[in-house]
Amino acid sequence: RPGSGKAEKLICDKVAIGPSQNQLQHPYLLALLLFANHQFNSTSITMGVSDIVPNGVLTGDNVLKLFEYAREKKFALPAVNVTSSSTVIATLEAARDKKSPIIIQISQGGAAFFAGKGISNAHQKASIAGSVAAAHFIRAIAPSYNIPIVIHTDHCAMKLLSWLDGMLDADEKYFEQHGEPLFSSHMVDFSEETKEKNIEITKKYLQRAAPMKQWLEMEIGITGISPNRNFGSLEGGVEDGCDNTGVTNSKLYTQPEDVWDVYSTLTHVSPYFSIAAAFGNGKIQFKALYANFQVHGVYILKVRLAPELLEKHQEYAAHKLGKKGKPLYLVMHGGSGSTHEEFRTAINNGVIKINLDTDLQYAYLTACTRCLRKDYLMTQCGNPEGDQLPNKSYYDPRVWIRYGEQTMKVRVAQALDDFGAAGTL
């Protein structure tokens, strides 16, 4: 214990001298004392995530402990959207090398791709199969990476509920066998509905998840604009599986009272939930039109977010609870393209999870395109270096896919640095 003299007494006992003796007469002992006291002091300061939760896939109380620690220490975890075993590996490598926990999430569309685009997705069967396959794959390789991992599923809107129901069926089956759900957490997005209906349906799904101590993320407030739509009408937004284009700007804000209504309802069901509250206050000017929104994806026109608004949500909830501090677990959507200052402000205001997708897709592609050299891909043999030389080292998928993994890994590592998660183990 720092300042307790514990290190000194321990060493004096070992060398059979009294602590009152002049230690300067024992130079080796003095050096040992200095080292030991440093170790005792640093141990109390450098306690990290690994002292709080185990390595491997986290569920239940361990997810809560991780998010609680992140909120207290003011760092956030990137929630990386994956679409294949390759993108999973790139993410895990980055987190391992940066000594950080990580959130791996899969969307409805990403899950269908994981299962195979040749499979019919009628009734969300491909998305269910792909999500379950991804979760089992992550669990199978998790021990090889020795880091804490949260397996999460991304936005599930009303029209996709059969996807979520199928995953919860798999969770409950896994829970019966292993005492924990297959997935660490899920996300529901009923933000297109009225606030009352949003909260009502979210509560219903939290009640189903609660017996498994499973985390649930919800969204209140409509999100960004579509990067593909006509800027003549700049309202609403698009996420994977959730199209919010066409909604009015009045729904693009989340008020502290709305967040409190969510919290006060859900907290009676389970403590395992987080809130993605819209905090967009950006303005895009195009042909004299303005729109305010929370952003998902990267757009040609620069957007300014207003993460400082999240502080008001925390203050309001703390006031209602009669407590100090930040009682809410908040989530930031639209991490791609945001500034370091925006990230830090959001994290300081209680954001513990930040979604990343668009930046990572681009990072993965850039390396693949660079290594696909035309003059080496026209035939299996023959290139500028010789007519009979083989080109396998250029067209072998293990080569160019690995390049993609490495550049994606660099971008994930950058996010871990930006969000303060690097080195937290």
C-alpha positions as CSV (number, residue, x, y, z in Angstrom):
1,R,0.0,0.0,0.0
2,P,1.5,3.4,-0.9
3,G,3.0,5.1,2.1
4,S,2.3,2.2,4.5
5,G,5.9,1.1,4.7
6,K,4.8,-2.4,3.7
7,A,7.5,-2.7,1.1
8,E,10.2,-1.6,3.5
9,K,9.0,-4.0,6.2
10,L,8.8,-6.9,3.7
11,I,12.4,-6.4,2.5
12,C,13.8,-5.8,6.0
13,D,12.2,-9.1,7.1
14,K,13.7,-10.9,4.2
15,V,17.3,-9.7,4.8
16,A,16.9,-10.0,8.6
17,I,17.7,-6.4,9.5
18,G,15.7,-3.9,11.5
19,P,13.9,-1.2,9.7
20,S,15.6,1.4,12.0
21,Q,19.0,0.6,10.7
22,N,20.6,3.2,8.3
23,Q,19.5,1.9,4.9
24,L,22.2,4.1,3.2
25,Q,24.7,1.6,4.5
26,H,23.0,-1.0,2.3
27,P,23.1,0.4,-1.3
28,Y,21.6,-2.8,-2.8
29,L,18.8,-2.8,-0.3
30,L,18.1,0.9,-1.0
31,A,17.8,0.2,-4.7
32,L,15.5,-2.7,-4.0
33,L,13.4,-0.6,-1.6
34,L,13.0,2.1,-4.3
35,F,12.0,-0.4,-6.9
36,A,9.5,-2.2,-4.5
37,N,7.9,1.1,-3.4
38,H,7.5,2.1,-7.1
39,Q,5.8,-1.2,-7.8
40,F,3.4,-0.9,-4.8
41,N,2.6,2.7,-5.9
42,S,2.2,1.9,-9.6
43,T,0.0,-1.2,-8.9
44,S,-2.7,1.0,-7.4
45,I,-2.6,3.5,-10.3
46,T,-2.3,1.2,-13.3
47,M,-5.1,-1.2,-12.4
48,G,-6.8,-1.8,-15.8
49,V,-9.7,-3.6,-17.5
50,S,-8.0,-7.0,-17.0
51,D,-8.4,-6.5,-13.3
52,I,-12.1,-5.8,-13.7
53,V,-13.3,-8.4,-16.3
54,P,-11.8,-11.6,-17.8
55,N,-10.6,-12.0,-21.3
56,G,-12.9,-13.6,-23.9
57,V,-16.5,-12.8,-24.7
58,L,-18.2,-10.8,-22.0
59,T,-21.8,-11.1,-20.9
60,G,-24.0,-9.9,-18.1
61,D,-22.3,-8.3,-15.1
62,N,-19.0,-8.2,-16.9
63,V,-20.4,-6.0,-19.7
64,L,-21.8,-3.7,-17.0
65,K,-18.4,-3.6,-15.2
66,L,-16.6,-2.8,-18.5
67,F,-18.9,0.1,-19.4
68,E,-18.9,1.3,-15.8
69,Y,-15.1,1.4,-15.8
70,A,-14.9,3.1,-19.2
71,R,-17.3,5.8,-18.1
72,E,-15.4,6.3,-14.9
73,K,-12.0,6.4,-16.6
74,K,-13.3,8.5,-19.5
75,F,-12.6,6.3,-22.5
76,A,-14.9,4.7,-25.1
77,L,-14.8,1.5,-27.0
78,P,-15.1,1.4,-30.8
79,A,-18.0,-0.7,-32.0
80,V,-16.6,-2.1,-35.2
81,N,-19.1,-3.3,-37.9
82,V,-17.9,-6.5,-39.4
83,T,-19.1,-8.4,-42.5
84,S,-16.8,-11.4,-42.7
85,S,-14.3,-13.5,-40.8
86,S,-11.6,-11.3,-42.3
87,T,-12.9,-8.0,-40.9
88,V,-13.4,-9.8,-37.5
89,I,-9.7,-10.8,-37.5
90,A,-8.5,-7.3,-38.4
91,T,-10.5,-5.9,-35.5
92,L,-9.3,-8.4,-33.0
93,E,-5.6,-7.9,-34.1
94,A,-5.9,-4.2,-33.6
95,A,-7.4,-4.5,-30.2
96,R,-4.9,-7.1,-29.1
97,D,-1.9,-5.1,-30.3
98,K,-3.3,-1.9,-28.7
99,K,-4.0,-3.8,-25.4
100,S,-7.7,-2.8,-25.4
101,P,-11.1,-4.4,-25.1
102,I,-13.3,-4.2,-28.2
103,I,-16.9,-4.3,-29.3
104,I,-17.6,-6.3,-32.5
105,Q,-21.0,-5.6,-34.0
106,I,-22.8,-6.9,-37.0
107,S,-25.8,-5.3,-38.8
108,Q,-28.7,-7.0,-40.5
109,G,-27.1,-6.5,-43.9
110,G,-23.7,-7.5,-42.7
111,A,-25.1,-10.7,-41.2
112,A,-26.8,-11.6,-44.4
113,F,-23.4,-11.1,-46.2
114,F,-21.6,-13.2,-43.5
115,A,-24.0,-16.1,-44.3
116,G,-23.7,-15.7,-48.0
117,K,-25.4,-13.5,-50.5
118,G,-26.6,-16.6,-52.4
119,I,-29.0,-17.4,-49.6
120,S,-32.5,-16.1,-49.6
121,N,-33.1,-13.6,-46.8
122,A,-36.9,-14.2,-46.7
123,H,-38.1,-13.8,-43.1
124,Q,-34.5,-12.6,-42.2
125,K,-33.3,-16.2,-42.2
126,A,-29.9,-15.4,-43.8
127,S,-29.4,-12.5,-41.4
128,I,-30.2,-14.7,-38.4
129,A,-27.9,-17.5,-39.7
130,G,-25.1,-15.0,-40.4
131,S,-25.3,-13.3,-37.0
132,V,-25.3,-16.6,-35.2
133,A,-22.4,-17.9,-37.3
134,A,-20.5,-14.7,-36.6
135,A,-21.0,-15.0,-32.9
136,H,-19.9,-18.6,-32.8
137,F,-16.9,-17.7,-34.9
138,I,-15.9,-14.9,-32.6
139,R,-16.3,-17.2,-29.6
140,A,-14.2,-19.9,-31.2
141,I,-11.2,-17.6,-31.9
142,A,-11.5,-15.3,-28.9
143,P,-9.1,-17.3,-26.7
144,S,-6.3,-16.8,-29.2
145,Y,-6.5,-13.0,-28.8
146,N,-6.6,-12.7,-25.0
147,I,-8.7,-9.6,-24.8
148,P,-12.2,-8.8,-23.5
149,I,-14.7,-8.8,-26.3
150,V,-18.3,-7.6,-26.6
151,I,-20.4,-9.2,-29.3
152,H,-23.1,-6.8,-30.3
153,T,-25.7,-6.5,-33.1
154,D,-26.4,-3.2,-34.8
155,H,-29.6,-1.3,-35.5
156,C,-32.8,-3.4,-35.5
157,A,-35.8,-1.4,-36.7
158,M,-39.4,-2.5,-36.4
159,K,-39.4,-4.0,-39.9
160,L,-36.4,-6.2,-38.8
161,L,-37.8,-7.6,-35.6
162,S,-37.9,-11.2,-36.9
163,W,-34.1,-10.9,-37.2
164,L,-33.8,-9.9,-33.5
165,D,-36.4,-12.6,-32.5
166,G,-34.3,-15.2,-34.2
167,M,-31.1,-14.1,-32.5
168,L,-32.9,-14.0,-29.1
169,D,-34.0,-17.6,-29.7
170,A,-30.4,-18.5,-30.2
171,D,-29.4,-16.6,-27.1
172,E,-32.0,-18.4,-25.0
173,K,-30.9,-21.8,-26.3
174,Y,-27.2,-21.0,-25.6
175,F,-28.2,-19.7,-22.2
176,E,-29.8,-23.0,-21.3
177,Q,-26.6,-24.8,-22.2
178,H,-24.0,-22.4,-20.9
179,G,-25.6,-20.0,-18.4
180,E,-25.0,-17.0,-20.6
181,P,-26.4,-15.6,-23.9
182,L,-24.7,-16.2,-27.2
183,F,-24.5,-12.5,-27.9
184,S,-23.3,-9.9,-25.3
185,S,-25.8,-7.3,-26.4
186,H,-28.3,-6.2,-29.1
187,M,-29.5,-2.9,-30.3
188,V,-33.1,-1.9,-31.1
189,D,-33.9,1.2,-33.1
190,F,-37.6,2.3,-32.9
191,S,-36.7,6.0,-33.2
192,E,-39.1,6.3,-36.2
193,E,-42.0,5.5,-33.9
194,T,-43.5,7.9,-31.3
195,K,-41.5,8.2,-28.1
196,E,-44.2,6.3,-26.2
197,K,-44.2,3.4,-28.6
198,N,-40.4,3.4,-28.8
199,I,-40.1,3.1,-25.0
200,E,-42.9,0.5,-24.8
201,I,-41.4,-1.9,-27.4
202,T,-37.9,-1.4,-26.1
203,K,-39.1,-2.3,-22.6
204,K,-40.7,-5.4,-24.0
205,Y,-37.4,-6.6,-25.5
206,L,-35.4,-5.6,-22.4
207,Q,-37.8,-7.8,-20.3
208,R,-36.9,-10.7,-22.6
209,A,-33.2,-10.1,-22.3
210,A,-33.2,-9.4,-18.6
211,P,-33.3,-13.0,-17.3
212,M,-30.0,-13.6,-19.3
213,K,-28.5,-10.3,-18.0
214,Q,-28.1,-9.3,-21.6
215,W,-27.3,-5.7,-22.5
216,L,-29.7,-3.8,-24.8
217,E,-28.9,-0.5,-26.6
218,M,-31.8,1.7,-27.7
219,E,-32.0,4.8,-29.8
220,I,-34.2,7.9,-29.3
221,G,-34.1,10.7,-31.8
222,I,-33.8,10.3,-35.6
223,T,-30.3,10.1,-37.1
224,G,-28.4,11.6,-40.0
225,I,-28.9,12.2,-43.7
226,S,-28.5,9.8,-46.6
227,P,-25.2,10.2,-48.4
228,N,-27.0,9.0,-51.6
229,R,-30.1,11.1,-51.7
230,N,-30.9,14.4,-53.5
231,F,-29.8,17.3,-51.4
232,G,-32.8,19.3,-52.6
233,S,-34.6,18.0,-49.5
234,L,-32.2,17.5,-46.6
235,E,-34.1,15.6,-43.9
236,G,-33.7,12.3,-42.1
237,G,-31.0,9.7,-42.7
238,V,-30.0,6.2,-43.6
239,E,-28.2,3.5,-41.6
240,D,-27.8,-0.2,-42.5
241,G,-31.3,-1.5,-42.3
242,C,-32.9,1.8,-41.1
243,D,-33.9,4.4,-43.6
244,N,-35.0,7.7,-42.0
245,T,-35.1,9.9,-45.1
246,G,-38.1,12.0,-45.3
247,V,-38.7,12.5,-41.5
248,T,-39.2,16.1,-40.3
249,N,-36.4,18.0,-38.6
250,S,-38.5,18.2,-35.4
251,K,-37.6,14.6,-34.7
252,L,-33.9,15.0,-35.2
253,Y,-33.2,16.2,-31.6
254,T,-33.3,14.3,-28.3
255,Q,-34.4,16.4,-25.3
256,P,-33.2,15.6,-21.7
257,E,-36.7,14.9,-20.7
258,D,-37.0,12.2,-23.4
259,V,-33.8,10.5,-22.3
260,W,-35.1,10.6,-18.7
261,D,-38.3,9.0,-19.8
262,V,-36.3,6.1,-21.3
263,Y,-34.1,5.7,-18.3
264,S,-36.8,5.9,-15.7
265,T,-38.8,3.2,-17.5
266,L,-36.0,0.8,-18.4
267,T,-34.2,1.0,-15.1
268,H,-37.1,-0.7,-13.3
269,V,-36.6,-3.7,-15.7
270,S,-32.8,-4.1,-15.8
271,P,-29.6,-2.1,-15.3
272,Y,-28.2,-3.5,-18.5
273,F,-29.0,-0.9,-21.1
274,S,-27.5,2.1,-22.9
275,I,-29.0,5.0,-24.8
276,A,-28.1,6.4,-28.2
277,A,-29.4,10.0,-28.1
278,A,-29.4,12.2,-31.2
279,F,-27.1,15.1,-30.6
280,G,-26.7,16.5,-34.1
281,N,-26.6,20.3,-34.3
282,G,-24.7,20.4,-37.5
283,K,-25.7,22.6,-40.4
284,I,-25.1,21.9,-44.0
285,Q,-25.7,24.7,-46.4
286,F,-26.7,23.8,-49.9
287,K,-28.8,26.0,-52.1
288,A,-29.8,28.1,-49.0
289,L,-31.2,25.0,-47.3
290,Y,-30.2,24.0,-43.7
291,A,-30.8,20.8,-41.7
292,N,-29.9,19.7,-38.2
293,F,-29.1,16.1,-37.5
294,Q,-27.0,13.4,-35.9
295,V,-24.7,12.0,-38.6
296,H,-24.1,8.5,-39.7
297,G,-21.4,7.9,-42.4
298,V,-19.2,10.5,-44.1
299,Y,-20.5,13.2,-46.3
300,I,-18.8,15.5,-48.8
301,L,-19.9,18.6,-46.9
302,K,-18.4,19.1,-43.5
303,V,-20.7,18.5,-40.6
304,R,-20.3,19.9,-37.0
305,L,-21.7,17.7,-34.3
306,A,-22.7,19.0,-30.9
307,P,-21.7,16.3,-28.4
308,E,-21.7,18.9,-25.6
309,L,-25.5,18.5,-25.6
310,L,-25.0,15.1,-23.9
311,E,-24.0,16.8,-20.7
312,K,-27.5,18.2,-20.3
313,H,-28.9,14.6,-20.5
314,Q,-26.5,13.5,-17.7
315,E,-27.3,16.6,-15.6
316,Y,-31.0,16.2,-15.9
317,A,-30.9,12.5,-15.0
318,A,-28.6,13.1,-12.1
319,H,-30.9,15.9,-10.8
320,K,-34.0,13.6,-11.0
321,L,-32.1,10.9,-9.2
322,G,-30.8,13.3,-6.6
323,K,-27.2,12.2,-7.3
324,K,-24.0,13.6,-8.6
325,G,-22.0,12.2,-11.5
326,K,-23.1,10.7,-14.8
327,P,-25.8,8.0,-14.4
328,L,-26.4,7.4,-18.1
329,Y,-24.5,5.0,-20.4
330,L,-24.5,6.9,-23.7
331,V,-23.6,5.8,-27.2
332,M,-22.3,7.9,-30.1
333,H,-23.4,6.9,-33.7
334,G,-21.6,8.3,-36.7
335,G,-18.0,8.0,-35.5
336,S,-16.6,8.0,-39.1
337,G,-15.4,11.5,-40.1
338,S,-15.8,13.1,-36.6
339,T,-13.0,15.1,-35.1
340,H,-10.8,14.2,-32.1
341,E,-12.4,17.1,-30.1
342,E,-15.9,15.8,-30.8
343,F,-14.9,12.3,-29.7
344,R,-13.4,13.6,-26.4
345,T,-16.3,15.9,-25.6
346,A,-18.7,13.0,-26.1
347,I,-16.6,10.7,-24.0
348,N,-16.3,13.2,-21.2
349,N,-20.1,13.4,-21.2
350,G,-20.5,9.7,-20.6
351,V,-20.3,8.1,-24.0
352,I,-18.8,4.6,-23.6
353,K,-19.4,3.2,-27.2
354,I,-18.8,4.8,-30.5
355,N,-19.9,3.2,-33.8
356,L,-17.4,2.8,-36.7
357,D,-18.2,1.5,-40.1
358,T,-17.8,3.8,-43.1
359,D,-14.1,4.7,-42.4
360,L,-13.3,1.0,-42.0
361,Q,-14.9,0.0,-45.3
362,Y,-12.8,2.5,-47.1
363,A,-9.6,1.6,-45.2
364,Y,-10.1,-2.1,-46.1
365,L,-10.6,-1.3,-49.8
366,T,-7.6,1.0,-50.2
367,A,-5.0,-1.7,-49.7
368,C,-6.8,-4.2,-51.8
369,T,-6.9,-1.8,-54.8
370,R,-3.2,-1.0,-54.4
371,C,-2.1,-4.6,-54.5
372,L,-4.2,-5.5,-57.5
373,R,-1.7,-4.6,-60.1
374,K,-3.1,-4.8,-63.6
375,D,0.0,-6.0,-65.4
376,Y,0.2,-8.9,-63.0
377,L,-3.4,-10.0,-63.2
378,M,-4.1,-10.4,-66.9
379,T,-3.0,-14.1,-66.9
380,Q,-1.9,-16.7,-64.3
381,C,1.6,-16.5,-65.7
382,G,3.4,-13.7,-67.4
383,N,4.1,-10.2,-66.2
384,P,6.5,-7.3,-67.0
385,E,9.3,-9.3,-65.2
386,G,9.0,-12.4,-67.4
387,D,6.7,-14.1,-69.8
388,Q,6.7,-17.4,-67.8
389,L,6.7,-15.9,-64.2
390,P,3.7,-16.9,-62.1
391,N,1.3,-14.3,-60.7
392,K,-0.1,-16.3,-57.8
393,S,1.4,-14.0,-55.2
394,Y,-0.8,-11.2,-56.6
395,Y,-4.1,-12.9,-57.2
396,D,-4.1,-15.3,-54.3
397,P,-7.0,-14.0,-52.0
398,R,-4.8,-14.7,-49.0
399,V,-2.5,-12.0,-50.2
400,W,-4.8,-9.1,-51.1
401,I,-7.4,-9.8,-48.4
402,R,-4.6,-9.7,-45.9
403,Y,-3.6,-6.3,-47.2
404,G,-7.2,-5.2,-46.5
405,E,-7.0,-6.6,-43.0
406,Q,-3.8,-4.7,-42.3
407,T,-5.1,-1.3,-43.4
408,M,-8.4,-1.8,-41.6
409,K,-6.4,-2.8,-38.5
410,V,-4.5,0.5,-38.7
411,R,-7.8,2.5,-38.7
412,V,-9.2,0.5,-35.8
413,A,-6.0,1.1,-33.9
414,Q,-6.3,4.9,-34.6
415,A,-9.8,4.8,-33.2
416,L,-8.6,3.0,-30.0
417,D,-6.1,5.8,-29.6
418,D,-8.6,8.5,-30.3
419,F,-11.2,7.1,-27.9
420,G,-8.6,6.6,-25.1
421,A,-9.1,2.8,-25.0
422,A,-5.6,1.9,-26.1
423,G,-3.5,0.5,-23.2
424,T,-6.5,0.2,-20.8
425,L,-5.9,-3.6,-20.2
